[in-house]
Amino acid sequence: MSWDREKFRRMFPNLYREIESAKVPDVLDHLERCKTEEEAIEIIDYFEKRGEITKEFANFLKSNKALLRSLIGTREAGEYERWGLR
């Protein structure tokens, strides 16, 4: 079943707004959940392999150890379930 976007928006304005504004977690969100630098490198490689980040950005993240250390462990498990996507 397909829906006309405008009709859906008129029928369900709050749901439409919520769906349209939803933030999909990106590589930085995933890096915040890491516990070690090795996990962080693995996640960066995964996002690069999937084409979600460029090779240049992946190399920047890998070479900037201070940035990686500042991100690692800053987000707890289950935070999206508790607080939602921000």
C-alpha positions, 0 to 999 in steps of 0.5 A: 500500500502506498501513501500520498505524502501530502495526504499522510501529512494532513491526516497525521501531522504529528507523526509526519513531523516526527518521521521527517525530523528523525535523526539516524545515528551516524559514525560519530554516534557509534564512536561514542559507544565504543570502549576502546580505540580498536573498536573505534577503528573497526566502526570507522572501517565498517562505515567506510566500507558501506560508503556512509563516510568518505575515505578522507573522513575515515583517514581523518578520524583514524589519524586524530587520536585525540578526537577518538579518545574524546568520543570513546565512552561518552554515550551509554548503552540504551541511551536512545531507548531512554531519551530518543533520537536528538 
